[in-house]
């Protein structure tokens, strides 16, 4: 598992782009898409639309992954 970011291709609203993410973030992002039954490009487009102008897409995806993990941990501690 590499700790260095790698470029990953995405299609957002019909336009090809790439994001540089570390393998653990990319794998977690793909797992979230699979778990929620959503195409990864659709999920990335949603994150892209919601991110602020001061944040890049890669950073927004990292934060999305972190928030998902935090939500899972909170749900587990509530049971």
PDB file of N, CA, C and O in Angstrom:
ATOM      1  N   UNK A   1       0.849  -1.162   0.000  1.00  0.00           N
ATOM      2  CA  UNK A   1       0.000   0.000   0.000  1.00  0.00           C
ATOM      3  C   UNK A   1       0.900   1.233   0.000  1.00  0.00           C
ATOM      4  O   UNK A   1       1.781   1.382   0.847  1.00  0.00           O
ATOM      5  N   UNK A   2       0.663   2.088  -0.947  1.00  0.00           N
ATOM      6  CA  UNK A   2       1.479   3.285  -1.100  1.00  0.00           C
ATOM      7  C   UNK A   2       0.899   4.440  -0.301  1.00  0.00           C
ATOM      8  O   UNK A   2      -0.315   4.639  -0.261  1.00  0.00           O
ATOM      9  N   UNK A   3       1.787   5.200   0.334  1.00  0.00           N
ATOM     10  CA  UNK A   3       1.325   6.393   1.054  1.00  0.00           C
ATOM     11  C   UNK A   3       1.425   7.629   0.178  1.00  0.00           C
ATOM     12  O   UNK A   3       1.021   8.717   0.588  1.00  0.00           O
ATOM     13  N   UNK A   4       1.965   7.468  -1.030  1.00  0.00           N
ATOM     14  CA  UNK A   4       2.061   8.588  -1.960  1.00  0.00           C
ATOM     15  C   UNK A   4       0.796   8.648  -2.806  1.00  0.00           C
ATOM     16  O   UNK A   4       0.259   7.612  -3.198  1.00  0.00           O
ATOM     17  N   UNK A   5       0.323   9.850  -3.088  1.00  0.00           N
ATOM     18  CA  UNK A   5      -0.883   9.975  -3.924  1.00  0.00           C
ATOM     19  C   UNK A   5      -0.647   9.435  -5.338  1.00  0.00           C
ATOM     20  O   UNK A   5       0.440   9.563  -5.901  1.00  0.00           O
ATOM     21  N   UNK A   6      -1.687   8.835  -5.882  1.00  0.00           N
ATOM     22  CA  UNK A   6      -1.695   8.357  -7.265  1.00  0.00           C
ATOM     23  C   UNK A   6      -2.851   9.031  -7.982  1.00  0.00           C
ATOM     24  O   UNK A   6      -3.875   9.341  -7.373  1.00  0.00           O
ATOM     25  N   UNK A   7      -2.682   9.256  -9.272  1.00  0.00           N
ATOM     26  CA  UNK A   7      -3.761   9.851 -10.062  1.00  0.00           C
ATOM     27  C   UNK A   7      -4.806   8.781 -10.398  1.00  0.00           C
ATOM     28  O   UNK A   7      -4.485   7.663 -10.801  1.00  0.00           O
ATOM     29  N   UNK A   8      -6.058   9.171 -10.216  1.00  0.00           N
ATOM     30  CA  UNK A   8      -7.191   8.306 -10.528  1.00  0.00           C
ATOM     31  C   UNK A   8      -8.143   9.091 -11.411  1.00  0.00           C
ATOM     32  O   UNK A   8      -8.452  10.248 -11.126  1.00  0.00           O
ATOM     33  N   UNK A   9      -8.606   8.469 -12.478  1.00  0.00           N
ATOM     34  CA  UNK A   9      -9.482   9.132 -13.434  1.00  0.00           C
ATOM     35  C   UNK A   9     -10.937   9.042 -13.013  1.00  0.00           C
ATOM     36  O   UNK A   9     -11.399   8.019 -12.507  1.00  0.00           O
ATOM     37  N   UNK A  10     -11.644  10.134 -13.233  1.00  0.00           N
ATOM     38  CA  UNK A  10     -13.074  10.220 -12.967  1.00  0.00           C
ATOM     39  C   UNK A  10     -13.742  10.969 -14.116  1.00  0.00           C
ATOM     40  O   UNK A  10     -13.088  11.709 -14.850  1.00  0.00           O
ATOM     41  N   UNK A  11     -15.028  10.773 -14.261  1.00  0.00           N
ATOM     42  CA  UNK A  11     -15.818  11.543 -15.212  1.00  0.00           C
ATOM     43  C   UNK A  11     -16.892  12.278 -14.428  1.00  0.00           C
ATOM     44  O   UNK A  11     -17.765  11.661 -13.817  1.00  0.00           O
ATOM     45  N   UNK A  12     -16.818  13.604 -14.454  1.00  0.00           N
ATOM     46  CA  UNK A  12     -17.776  14.437 -13.734  1.00  0.00           C
ATOM     47  C   UNK A  12     -18.624  15.200 -14.730  1.00  0.00           C
ATOM     48  O   UNK A  12     -18.126  16.050 -15.468  1.00  0.00           O
ATOM     49  N   UNK A  13     -19.920  14.885 -14.744  1.00  0.00           N
ATOM     50  CA  UNK A  13     -20.854  15.544 -15.657  1.00  0.00           C
ATOM     51  C   UNK A  13     -20.339  15.540 -17.095  1.00  0.00           C
ATOM     52  O   UNK A  13     -20.407  16.552 -17.793  1.00  0.00           O
ATOM     53  N   UNK A  14     -19.825  14.387 -17.527  1.00  0.00           N
ATOM     54  CA  UNK A  14     -19.383  14.214 -18.902  1.00  0.00           C
ATOM     55  C   UNK A  14     -17.972  14.673 -19.202  1.00  0.00           C
ATOM     56  O   UNK A  14     -17.518  14.551 -20.340  1.00  0.00           O
ATOM     57  N   UNK A  15     -17.266  15.196 -18.216  1.00  0.00           N
ATOM     58  CA  UNK A  15     -15.898  15.679 -18.425  1.00  0.00           C
ATOM     59  C   UNK A  15     -14.916  14.827 -17.639  1.00  0.00           C
ATOM     60  O   UNK A  15     -15.107  14.571 -16.450  1.00  0.00           O
ATOM     61  N   UNK A  16     -13.859  14.391 -18.322  1.00  0.00           N
ATOM     62  CA  UNK A  16     -12.816  13.594 -17.672  1.00  0.00           C
ATOM     63  C   UNK A  16     -11.955  14.494 -16.807  1.00  0.00           C
ATOM     64  O   UNK A  16     -11.614  15.613 -17.192  1.00  0.00           O
ATOM     65  N   UNK A  17     -11.607  13.986 -15.626  1.00  0.00           N
ATOM     66  CA  UNK A  17     -10.696  14.680 -14.729  1.00  0.00           C
ATOM     67  C   UNK A  17      -9.942  13.624 -13.938  1.00  0.00           C
ATOM     68  O   UNK A  17     -10.239  12.434 -14.038  1.00  0.00           O
ATOM     69  N   UNK A  18      -8.987  14.054 -13.170  1.00  0.00           N
ATOM     70  CA  UNK A  18      -8.283  13.112 -12.310  1.00  0.00           C
ATOM     71  C   UNK A  18      -8.071  13.736 -10.944  1.00  0.00           C
ATOM     72  O   UNK A  18      -8.016  14.957 -10.792  1.00  0.00           O
ATOM     73  N   UNK A  19      -7.954  12.869  -9.963  1.00  0.00           N
ATOM     74  CA  UNK A  19      -7.651  13.296  -8.599  1.00  0.00           C
ATOM     75  C   UNK A  19      -6.454  12.491  -8.121  1.00  0.00           C
ATOM     76  O   UNK A  19      -6.296  11.324  -8.478  1.00  0.00           O
ATOM     77  N   UNK A  20      -5.630  13.111  -7.327  1.00  0.00           N
ATOM     78  CA  UNK A  20      -4.481  12.422  -6.734  1.00  0.00           C
ATOM     79  C   UNK A  20      -4.828  12.075  -5.301  1.00  0.00           C
ATOM     80  O   UNK A  20      -4.964  12.951  -4.446  1.00  0.00           O
ATOM     81  N   UNK A  21      -4.970  10.775  -5.052  1.00  0.00           N
ATOM     82  CA  UNK A  21      -5.320  10.283  -3.721  1.00  0.00           C
ATOM     83  C   UNK A  21      -4.416   9.123  -3.334  1.00  0.00           C
ATOM     84  O   UNK A  21      -3.975   8.348  -4.184  1.00  0.00           O
ATOM     85  N   UNK A  22      -4.151   9.019  -2.054  1.00  0.00           N
ATOM     86  CA  UNK A  22      -3.423   7.881  -1.525  1.00  0.00           C
ATOM     87  C   UNK A  22      -4.309   6.639  -1.634  1.00  0.00           C
ATOM     88  O   UNK A  22      -5.535   6.740  -1.589  1.00  0.00           O
ATOM     89  N   UNK A  23      -3.690   5.477  -1.776  1.00  0.00           N
ATOM     90  CA  UNK A  23      -4.446   4.231  -1.924  1.00  0.00           C
ATOM     91  C   UNK A  23      -5.501   4.018  -0.838  1.00  0.00           C
ATOM     92  O   UNK A  23      -6.622   3.633  -1.168  1.00  0.00           O
ATOM     93  N   UNK A  24      -5.196   4.250   0.441  1.00  0.00           N
ATOM     94  CA  UNK A  24      -6.238   4.010   1.454  1.00  0.00           C
ATOM     95  C   UNK A  24      -7.477   4.887   1.253  1.00  0.00           C
ATOM     96  O   UNK A  24      -8.598   4.424   1.461  1.00  0.00           O
ATOM     97  N   UNK A  25      -7.289   6.141   0.854  1.00  0.00           N
ATOM     98  CA  UNK A  25      -8.444   7.005   0.616  1.00  0.00           C
ATOM     99  C   UNK A  25      -9.205   6.563  -0.623  1.00  0.00           C
ATOM    100  O   UNK A  25     -10.436   6.528  -0.605  1.00  0.00           O
ATOM    101  N   UNK A  26      -8.501   6.221  -1.704  1.00  0.00           N
ATOM    102  CA  UNK A  26      -9.158   5.775  -2.927  1.00  0.00           C
ATOM    103  C   UNK A  26      -9.941   4.488  -2.671  1.00  0.00           C
ATOM    104  O   UNK A  26     -11.084   4.355  -3.107  1.00  0.00           O
ATOM    105  N   UNK A  27      -9.321   3.540  -1.961  1.00  0.00           N
ATOM    106  CA  UNK A  27     -10.000   2.275  -1.669  1.00  0.00           C
ATOM    107  C   UNK A  27     -11.230   2.485  -0.795  1.00  0.00           C
ATOM    108  O   UNK A  27     -12.266   1.857  -1.014  1.00  0.00           O
ATOM    109  N   UNK A  28     -11.117   3.365   0.194  1.00  0.00           N
ATOM    110  CA  UNK A  28     -12.263   3.651   1.058  1.00  0.00           C
ATOM    111  C   UNK A  28     -13.374   4.347   0.267  1.00  0.00           C
ATOM    112  O   UNK A  28     -14.554   4.060   0.467  1.00  0.00           O
ATOM    113  N   UNK A  29     -12.996   5.253  -0.622  1.00  0.00           N
ATOM    114  CA  UNK A  29     -13.972   5.951  -1.455  1.00  0.00           C
ATOM    115  C   UNK A  29     -14.723   4.959  -2.341  1.00  0.00           C
ATOM    116  O   UNK A  29     -15.946   5.028  -2.460  1.00  0.00           O
ATOM    117  N   UNK A  30     -13.992   4.045  -2.956  1.00  0.00           N
ATOM    118  CA  UNK A  30     -14.633   3.011  -3.789  1.00  0.00           C
ATOM    119  C   UNK A  30     -15.551   2.126  -2.951  1.00  0.00           C
ATOM    120  O   UNK A  30     -16.630   1.742  -3.402  1.00  0.00           O
ATOM    121  N   UNK A  31     -15.119   1.803  -1.729  1.00  0.00           N
ATOM    122  CA  UNK A  31     -15.934   0.959  -0.851  1.00  0.00           C
ATOM    123  C   UNK A  31     -17.226   1.669  -0.457  1.00  0.00           C
ATOM    124  O   UNK A  31     -18.281   1.038  -0.389  1.00  0.00           O
ATOM    125  N   UNK A  32     -17.154   2.963  -0.200  1.00  0.00           N
ATOM    126  CA  UNK A  32     -18.363   3.735   0.137  1.00  0.00           C
ATOM    127  C   UNK A  32     -19.321   3.723  -1.048  1.00  0.00           C
ATOM    128  O   UNK A  32     -20.521   3.518  -0.871  1.00  0.00           O
ATOM    129  N   UNK A  33     -18.806   3.939  -2.241  1.00  0.00           N
ATOM    130  CA  UNK A  33     -19.654   3.920  -3.436  1.00  0.00           C
ATOM    131  C   UNK A  33     -20.325   2.555  -3.585  1.00  0.00           C
ATOM    132  O   UNK A  33     -21.520   2.477  -3.871  1.00  0.00           O
ATOM    133  N   UNK A  34     -19.562   1.487  -3.393  1.00  0.00           N
ATOM    134  CA  UNK A  34     -20.121   0.142  -3.517  1.00  0.00           C
ATOM    135  C   UNK A  34     -21.162  -0.123  -2.434  1.00  0.00           C
ATOM    136  O   UNK A  34     -22.226  -0.679  -2.708  1.00  0.00           O
ATOM    137  N   UNK A  35     -20.851   0.276  -1.209  1.00  0.00           N
ATOM    138  CA  UNK A  35     -21.764   0.041  -0.084  1.00  0.00           C
ATOM    139  C   UNK A  35     -23.086   0.773  -0.274  1.00  0.00           C
ATOM    140  O   UNK A  35     -24.143   0.269   0.108  1.00  0.00           O
ATOM    141  N   UNK A  36     -23.025   1.954  -0.861  1.00  0.00           N
ATOM    142  CA  UNK A  36     -24.240   2.753  -1.049  1.00  0.00           C
ATOM    143  C   UNK A  36     -24.899   2.492  -2.402  1.00  0.00           C
ATOM    144  O   UNK A  36     -25.944   3.068  -2.704  1.00  0.00           O
ATOM    145  N   UNK A  37     -24.295   1.631  -3.214  1.00  0.00           N
ATOM    146  CA  UNK A  37     -24.877   1.281  -4.504  1.00  0.00           C
ATOM    147  C   UNK A  37     -24.857   2.409  -5.514  1.00  0.00           C
ATOM    148  O   UNK A  37     -25.739   2.511  -6.367  1.00  0.00           O
ATOM    149  N   UNK A  38     -23.836   3.261  -5.412  1.00  0.00           N
ATOM    150  CA  UNK A  38     -23.754   4.417  -6.316  1.00  0.00           C
ATOM    151  C   UNK A  38     -22.502   4.309  -7.165  1.00  0.00           C
ATOM    152  O   UNK A  38     -21.458   3.873  -6.680  1.00  0.00           O
ATOM    153  N   UNK A  39     -22.595   4.699  -8.420  1.00  0.00           N
ATOM    154  CA  UNK A  39     -21.383   4.750  -9.242  1.00  0.00           C
ATOM    155  C   UNK A  39     -20.396   5.757  -8.664  1.00  0.00           C
ATOM    156  O   UNK A  39     -20.793   6.814  -8.173  1.00  0.00           O
ATOM    157  N   UNK A  40     -19.121   5.428  -8.723  1.00  0.00           N
ATOM    158  CA  UNK A  40     -18.105   6.299  -8.137  1.00  0.00           C
ATOM    159  C   UNK A  40     -18.089   7.677  -8.798  1.00  0.00           C
ATOM    160  O   UNK A  40     -17.844   8.677  -8.123  1.00  0.00           O
ATOM    161  N   UNK A  41     -18.347   7.746 -10.104  1.00  0.00           N
ATOM    162  CA  UNK A  41     -18.381   9.040 -10.786  1.00  0.00           C
ATOM    163  C   UNK A  41     -19.536   9.908 -10.296  1.00  0.00           C
ATOM    164  O   UNK A  41     -19.393  11.124 -10.170  1.00  0.00           O
ATOM    165  N   UNK A  42     -20.678   9.284 -10.022  1.00  0.00           N
ATOM    166  CA  UNK A  42     -21.832  10.026  -9.498  1.00  0.00           C
ATOM    167  C   UNK A  42     -21.526  10.582  -8.106  1.00  0.00           C
ATOM    168  O   UNK A  42     -21.838  11.735  -7.809  1.00  0.00           O
ATOM    169  N   UNK A  43     -20.923   9.765  -7.272  1.00  0.00           N
ATOM    170  CA  UNK A  43     -20.568  10.197  -5.928  1.00  0.00           C
ATOM    171  C   UNK A  43     -19.536  11.321  -5.975  1.00  0.00           C
ATOM    172  O   UNK A  43     -19.645  12.294  -5.228  1.00  0.00           O
ATOM    173  N   UNK A  44     -18.548  11.196  -6.839  1.00  0.00           N
ATOM    174  CA  UNK A  44     -17.524  12.240  -6.984  1.00  0.00           C
ATOM    175  C   UNK A  44     -18.141  13.538  -7.492  1.00  0.00           C
ATOM    176  O   UNK A  44     -17.757  14.620  -7.049  1.00  0.00           O
ATOM    177  N   UNK A  45     -19.087  13.440  -8.410  1.00  0.00           N
ATOM    178  CA  UNK A  45     -19.745  14.646  -8.933  1.00  0.00           C
ATOM    179  C   UNK A  45     -20.528  15.352  -7.836  1.00  0.00           C
ATOM    180  O   UNK A  45     -20.538  16.582  -7.769  1.00  0.00           O
ATOM    181  N   UNK A  46     -21.180  14.585  -6.981  1.00  0.00           N
ATOM    182  CA  UNK A  46     -21.923  15.173  -5.870  1.00  0.00           C
ATOM    183  C   UNK A  46     -20.974  15.891  -4.898  1.00  0.00           C
ATOM    184  O   UNK A  46     -21.251  17.005  -4.455  1.00  0.00           O
ATOM    185  N   UNK A  47     -19.874  15.246  -4.582  1.00  0.00           N
ATOM    186  CA  UNK A  47     -18.879  15.858  -3.693  1.00  0.00           C
ATOM    187  C   UNK A  47     -18.323  17.118  -4.338  1.00  0.00           C
ATOM    188  O   UNK A  47     -18.129  18.133  -3.668  1.00  0.00           O
ATOM    189  N   UNK A  48     -18.067  17.051  -5.637  1.00  0.00           N
ATOM    190  CA  UNK A  48     -17.534  18.201  -6.359  1.00  0.00           C
ATOM    191  C   UNK A  48     -18.494  19.386  -6.299  1.00  0.00           C
ATOM    192  O   UNK A  48     -18.066  20.527  -6.124  1.00  0.00           O
ATOM    193  N   UNK A  49     -19.785  19.116  -6.444  1.00  0.00           N
ATOM    194  CA  UNK A  49     -20.790  20.185  -6.398  1.00  0.00           C
ATOM    195  C   UNK A  49     -20.895  20.816  -5.017  1.00  0.00           C
ATOM    196  O   UNK A  49     -21.164  22.011  -4.896  1.00  0.00           O
ATOM    197  N   UNK A  50     -20.683  20.014  -3.971  1.00  0.00           N
ATOM    198  CA  UNK A  50     -20.870  20.489  -2.605  1.00  0.00           C
ATOM    199  C   UNK A  50     -19.620  21.129  -2.006  1.00  0.00           C
ATOM    200  O   UNK A  50     -19.707  21.833  -1.001  1.00  0.00           O
ATOM    201  N   UNK A  51     -18.473  20.892  -2.610  1.00  0.00           N
ATOM    202  CA  UNK A  51     -17.237  21.418  -2.008  1.00  0.00           C
ATOM    203  C   UNK A  51     -17.154  22.930  -2.187  1.00  0.00           C
ATOM    204  O   UNK A  51     -17.742  23.495  -3.110  1.00  0.00           O
ATOM    205  N   UNK A  52     -16.429  23.557  -1.307  1.00  0.00           N
ATOM    206  CA  UNK A  52     -16.237  24.994  -1.405  1.00  0.00           C
ATOM    207  C   UNK A  52     -15.190  25.324  -2.455  1.00  0.00           C
ATOM    208  O   UNK A  52     -14.437  24.455  -2.893  1.00  0.00           O
ATOM    209  N   UNK A  53     -15.152  26.562  -2.844  1.00  0.00           N
ATOM    210  CA  UNK A  53     -14.196  26.988  -3.871  1.00  0.00           C
ATOM    211  C   UNK A  53     -12.765  26.996  -3.343  1.00  0.00           C
ATOM    212  O   UNK A  53     -11.819  27.023  -4.130  1.00  0.00           O
ATOM    213  N   UNK A  54     -12.598  26.974  -2.031  1.00  0.00           N
ATOM    214  CA  UNK A  54     -11.261  26.986  -1.438  1.00  0.00           C
ATOM    215  C   UNK A  54     -10.674  25.592  -1.287  1.00  0.00           C
ATOM    216  O   UNK A  54      -9.555  25.445  -0.795  1.00  0.00           O
ATOM    217  N   UNK A  55     -11.401  24.581  -1.698  1.00  0.00           N
ATOM    218  CA  UNK A  55     -10.981  23.201  -1.496  1.00  0.00           C
ATOM    219  C   UNK A  55     -10.904  22.480  -2.836  1.00  0.00           C
ATOM    220  O   UNK A  55     -11.770  22.657  -3.693  1.00  0.00           O
ATOM    221  N   UNK A  56      -9.867  21.669  -3.015  1.00  0.00           N
ATOM    222  CA  UNK A  56      -9.746  20.852  -4.218  1.00  0.00           C
ATOM    223  C   UNK A  56     -10.585  19.595  -4.089  1.00  0.00           C
ATOM    224  O   UNK A  56     -11.004  19.226  -2.992  1.00  0.00           O
ATOM    225  N   UNK A  57     -10.826  18.940  -5.215  1.00  0.00           N
ATOM    226  CA  UNK A  57     -11.651  17.736  -5.213  1.00  0.00           C
ATOM    227  C   UNK A  57     -11.012  16.624  -4.389  1.00  0.00           C
ATOM    228  O   UNK A  57     -11.715  15.929  -3.655  1.00  0.00           O
ATOM    229  N   UNK A  58      -9.707  16.441  -4.491  1.00  0.00           N
ATOM    230  CA  UNK A  58      -9.043  15.384  -3.724  1.00  0.00           C
ATOM    231  C   UNK A  58      -9.232  15.612  -2.225  1.00  0.00           C
ATOM    232  O   UNK A  58      -9.534  14.675  -1.487  1.00  0.00           O
ATOM    233  N   UNK A  59      -9.057  16.832  -1.784  1.00  0.00           N
ATOM    234  CA  UNK A  59      -9.260  17.143  -0.361  1.00  0.00           C
ATOM    235  C   UNK A  59     -10.702  16.905   0.043  1.00  0.00           C
ATOM    236  O   UNK A  59     -10.962  16.377   1.124  1.00  0.00           O
ATOM    237  N   UNK A  60     -11.639  17.283  -0.804  1.00  0.00           N
ATOM    238  CA  UNK A  60     -13.058  17.082  -0.509  1.00  0.00           C
ATOM    239  C   UNK A  60     -13.380  15.593  -0.401  1.00  0.00           C
ATOM    240  O   UNK A  60     -14.180  15.202   0.449  1.00  0.00           O
ATOM    241  N   UNK A  61     -12.781  14.764  -1.235  1.00  0.00           N
ATOM    242  CA  UNK A  61     -13.002  13.316  -1.164  1.00  0.00           C
ATOM    243  C   UNK A  61     -12.410  12.769   0.128  1.00  0.00           C
ATOM    244  O   UNK A  61     -13.036  11.942   0.791  1.00  0.00           O
ATOM    245  N   UNK A  62     -11.206  13.220   0.497  1.00  0.00           N
ATOM    246  CA  UNK A  62     -10.613  12.774   1.761  1.00  0.00           C
ATOM    247  C   UNK A  62     -11.520  13.107   2.941  1.00  0.00           C
ATOM    248  O   UNK A  62     -11.730  12.269   3.818  1.00  0.00           O
ATOM    249  N   UNK A  63     -12.057  14.326   2.967  1.00  0.00           N
ATOM    250  CA  UNK A  63     -12.951  14.726   4.046  1.00  0.00           C
ATOM    251  C   UNK A  63     -14.242  13.910   4.039  1.00  0.00           C
ATOM    252  O   UNK A  63     -14.767  13.563   5.097  1.00  0.00           O
ATOM    253  N   UNK A  64     -14.750  13.608   2.850  1.00  0.00           N
ATOM    254  CA  UNK A  64     -15.946  12.778   2.720  1.00  0.00           C
ATOM    255  C   UNK A  64     -15.688  11.395   3.321  1.00  0.00           C
ATOM    256  O   UNK A  64     -16.515  10.874   4.070  1.00  0.00           O
ATOM    257  N   UNK A  65     -14.547  10.808   2.991  1.00  0.00           N
ATOM    258  CA  UNK A  65     -14.187   9.487   3.525  1.00  0.00           C
ATOM    259  C   UNK A  65     -14.078   9.555   5.050  1.00  0.00           C
ATOM    260  O   UNK A  65     -14.583   8.674   5.745  1.00  0.00           O
ATOM    261  N   UNK A  66     -13.432  10.581   5.567  1.00  0.00           N
ATOM    262  CA  UNK A  66     -13.291  10.746   7.007  1.00  0.00           C
ATOM    263  C   UNK A  66     -14.655  10.890   7.678  1.00  0.00           C
ATOM    264  O   UNK A  66     -14.905  10.266   8.710  1.00  0.00           O
ATOM    265  N   UNK A  67     -15.534  11.702   7.106  1.00  0.00           N
ATOM    266  CA  UNK A  67     -16.865  11.895   7.678  1.00  0.00           C
ATOM    267  C   UNK A  67     -17.663  10.602   7.680  1.00  0.00           C
ATOM    268  O   UNK A  67     -18.398  10.323   8.627  1.00  0.00           O
ATOM    269  N   UNK A  68     -17.522   9.811   6.618  1.00  0.00           N
ATOM    270  CA  UNK A  68     -18.213   8.527   6.552  1.00  0.00           C
ATOM    271  C   UNK A  68     -17.710   7.597   7.654  1.00  0.00           C
ATOM    272  O   UNK A  68     -18.504   6.941   8.327  1.00  0.00           O
ATOM    273  N   UNK A  69     -16.416   7.543   7.834  1.00  0.00           N
ATOM    274  CA  UNK A  69     -15.833   6.706   8.885  1.00  0.00           C
ATOM    275  C   UNK A  69     -16.300   7.167  10.265  1.00  0.00           C
ATOM    276  O   UNK A  69     -16.656   6.344  11.109  1.00  0.00           O
ATOM    277  N   UNK A  70     -16.298   8.478  10.492  1.00  0.00           N
ATOM    278  CA  UNK A  70     -16.759   9.004  11.775  1.00  0.00           C
ATOM    279  C   UNK A  70     -18.224   8.647  12.023  1.00  0.00           C
ATOM    280  O   UNK A  70     -18.596   8.306  13.146  1.00  0.00           O
ATOM    281  N   UNK A  71     -19.045   8.722  10.996  1.00  0.00           N
ATOM    282  CA  UNK A  71     -20.462   8.373  11.128  1.00  0.00           C
ATOM    283  C   UNK A  71     -20.623   6.896  11.479  1.00  0.00           C
ATOM    284  O   UNK A  71     -21.468   6.535  12.299  1.00  0.00           O
ATOM    285  N   UNK A  72     -19.816   6.051  10.859  1.00  0.00           N
ATOM    286  CA  UNK A  72     -19.876   4.613  11.166  1.00  0.00           C
ATOM    287  C   UNK A  72     -19.466   4.339  12.602  1.00  0.00           C
ATOM    288  O   UNK A  72     -20.092   3.536  13.293  1.00  0.00           O
ATOM    289  N   UNK A  73     -18.407   5.013  13.051  1.00  0.00           N
ATOM    290  CA  UNK A  73     -17.942   4.821  14.424  1.00  0.00           C
ATOM    291  C   UNK A  73     -18.975   5.312  15.442  1.00  0.00           C
ATOM    292  O   UNK A  73     -19.182   4.681  16.478  1.00  0.00           O
ATOM    293  N   UNK A  74     -19.615   6.431  15.141  1.00  0.00           N
ATOM    294  CA  UNK A  74     -20.666   6.942  16.016  1.00  0.00           C
ATOM    295  C   UNK A  74     -21.836   5.985  16.074  1.00  0.00           C
ATOM    296  O   UNK A  74     -22.385   5.738  17.148  1.00  0.00           O
ATOM    297  N   UNK A  75     -22.220   5.449  14.943  1.00  0.00           N
ATOM    298  CA  UNK A  75     -23.327   4.502  14.895  1.00  0.00           C
ATOM    299  C   UNK A  75     -22.992   3.235  15.699  1.00  0.00           C
ATOM    300  O   UNK A  75     -23.857   2.685  16.380  1.00  0.00           O
ATOM    301  N   UNK A  76     -21.762   2.784  15.619  1.00  0.00           N
ATOM    302  CA  UNK A  76     -21.357   1.591  16.366  1.00  0.00           C
ATOM    303  C   UNK A  76     -21.359   1.854  17.867  1.00  0.00           C
ATOM    304  O   UNK A  76     -21.743   0.987  18.652  1.00  0.00           O
ATOM    305  N   UNK A  77     -20.930   3.045  18.263  1.00  0.00           N
ATOM    306  CA  UNK A  77     -20.882   3.350  19.697  1.00  0.00           C
ATOM    307  C   UNK A  77     -22.266   3.582  20.286  1.00  0.00           C
ATOM    308  O   UNK A  77     -22.453   3.486  21.499  1.00  0.00           O
ATOM    309  N   UNK A  78     -23.243   3.889  19.422  1.00  0.00           N
ATOM    310  CA  UNK A  78     -24.612   4.106  19.882  1.00  0.00           C
ATOM    311  C   UNK A  78     -25.365   2.787  20.090  1.00  0.00           C
ATOM    312  O   UNK A  78     -26.447   2.775  20.676  1.00  0.00           O
ATOM    313  N   UNK A  79     -24.801   1.699  19.618  1.00  0.00           N
ATOM    314  CA  UNK A  79     -25.505   0.408  19.763  1.00  0.00           C
ATOM    315  C   UNK A  79     -25.035  -0.354  20.955  1.00  0.00           C
ATOM    316  O   UNK A  79     -25.523  -1.453  21.217  1.00  0.00           O
TER     317      UNK A  79
END
